[in-house]
């Protein structure tokens, strides 16, 4: 009845828990990042990306700063196919205005 009497190696169990916790945290952070990107670039309420950034006002620059800080962390946990290269989609440029607002343009 090894099923009932199997001993647990505390070190292996601890390592497995750490790996699981970190993987789960990385997965949740990526999901939240993706949700935020969807709200800006593919808004469910029909707003254009510029309208979303205008609504954020001077917080728009902070959104981009936080996103650019998070991207390298997310990429450490992602395989090559799921790397994030930019906070803006291809073909879009942005200007960080002195007042913290952001103006989008076409590349």
Beta strands, then each sheet from edge to edge (+ up, - down):
strand 1: 92-96
strand 2: 102-106
sheet 1: 1+ 2-
end
